[in-house]
Amino acid sequence: MKRTKKILALFLAAMMTTLSFSGCASEPSSSSSASQENTVKEVTFCESWDFEGGFFSLQAPNVTNGTYGLYYFLTNFYETLVRYEDGEIVPGLAERWEVSSDGLTYTFYLKQGIKFSDGTDFNAETVKINLDNIPGILAEFNGGWGLTSTLLDEVTVVDEYTVAVKLTTPYYGALQDFAVPMPMSMMSPAGYNEDGSLAEITKTKTLGTGPYMYDGQKENETYTFVRNPYFDRGESDVDVFHVKVIPDNDAKVLALRNGEIDMIVGQANLTYNTFEELSTAPGFTAVSSDATIQSRTMGFNVSHAPFNDPAVRLAANHAIDTQNISTNIFYGVETPADSVLDKELPYCDVDTGTYEYDVEKAKQILEDAGWVDSDGDGIREKDGVKLSGNLLYATDQASLGDLSSVLAAQLKEVGFEITPVGKEQMVYFQDISNGDFDLAIAITNAIPSDPYLLISRCLTNTVIDNYLAQGLAGMENADELINSLNAMTNEDEIQSVYNTLLQELHDEATIIPLTRVKGMAAYDTNVISSYEFYNQPDYTDVSAIIMK
């Protein structure tokens, strides 16, 4: 299997996907009244970042200069060969597909009569162009959104609407990867230069097959998106939408309240107490998705004392009150988690046991292991080592500062001294990748990437992710088992490996499950009647908005 050697870059790419910074809706000043007068239905969203990185489907740091404004709007412009829906892989741009008996070749039979927003026909040749170019454009970030893009061997045009994709090795998560908009969305050939690099046009236009498109309209940090004239597969109530750049979350809420924007989407843009307030405020509503997007966790660096002691980690698991965190930090929107991976995910319904919240049990575990408070300062120690460390979190994410304070307080109750340390997002990623942390708050990958991507990042001999690599560090054959998955085609064999790995992940007690993350949205009910979350709820789905 091909693997990137640039570990930091790959980890940064992967972590960017695992963080949910979805967009929010806003529109230019007095947009709502103007839209009604012109009988054009318009909605305005907001986003923390601008779109200066470009409008192509490959939103990787090496080509977007670190701006990710477009990421969670991608599905409005670009489509994939297959889609993820209610836990299943369903047709997308491909109406059906076949997998060879050896698991190496995926043959996609494409829908006919579809055009890109520039009028180019969608066919097998355009699929080949995209799949041939994706690995090279991602470069050192290839694999950050799933292993399949690293396993592409040969893409063959069988006929005008049939394409065969051969992998270098069987991979049980390939179809899930093909459903991930980044990087598997299909873009018009006009978006690529002859050498396979991205064309200049992608900086000012979207070139997908989705219901909307961007053609360069921007005024006062507000971008305007219109219908794709070639899209005729399904109705959409919104004719035009705008995205206004508002970096500050408090300013976003103020803009929603005073009518500058109509909608805010995503837990990175909307604090949970604000979500609670808007859910009952006259003229507004707030909704969350039924589906779990990701799981929020806290993990230990087992290479740092005292967290190399299993008893310390076991005690910490019993000291964390996830119900309290769910209720008081996340207002019940994020629900308590009893396993690192949601049991609704494939292969994850494994009865590993749970660590119930029990302060007295946590104290007893520490006492029995020799961790005592000998000087009465409230901090346990053993052999001259204090039961203390720093808790790293990303300051860019709403509510994580409050979460880190609560975690520190809960651990203090049993004798830990934990100091929260917040750092800007990219610095946080670098510290994680370099192993410069004692404890850290993190989040799993968005559906449908897990469990496939998370398990692949638990490799210990090739440290792609210094956070997840700790999870199975005590298991001698962990790497062998993880790598064996990538050549398996038998479902029973795959499940058997997962049973072993997930049990070990629980027993090592290195990663503490905290809560299940849901999609979030708040909107002005004078403008919007209802909103249904996309099958991958972290994406903003404009077509799912029903206007007043």
Summary of the structure (lengths in Angstrom):
residues: 548
radius of gyration: 23.7
end to end distance: 52.0
largest distance: 77.7
contacts: 1956
relative contact order: 0.17
helix: 31%
strand: 24%
